[in-house]
């Protein structure tokens, strides 16, 4: 059996260019290039929307 590395996800191999977001009652894809020249804050919540 393969030994697992610390953590539960694999590291990204490419830069983040877009993200799936929940906005105004639905999911959509947001392109980070739309915010070029502006400050943004990305927050990640593991387990969010899992309804556990």
Buried (B, 14 or more C-beta within 10 A) or exposed (E): EEEEEEEEEEEEEEEEEEEEEEEEEEEEEEEEEEEEEEEEEEEEEEEEEEEE
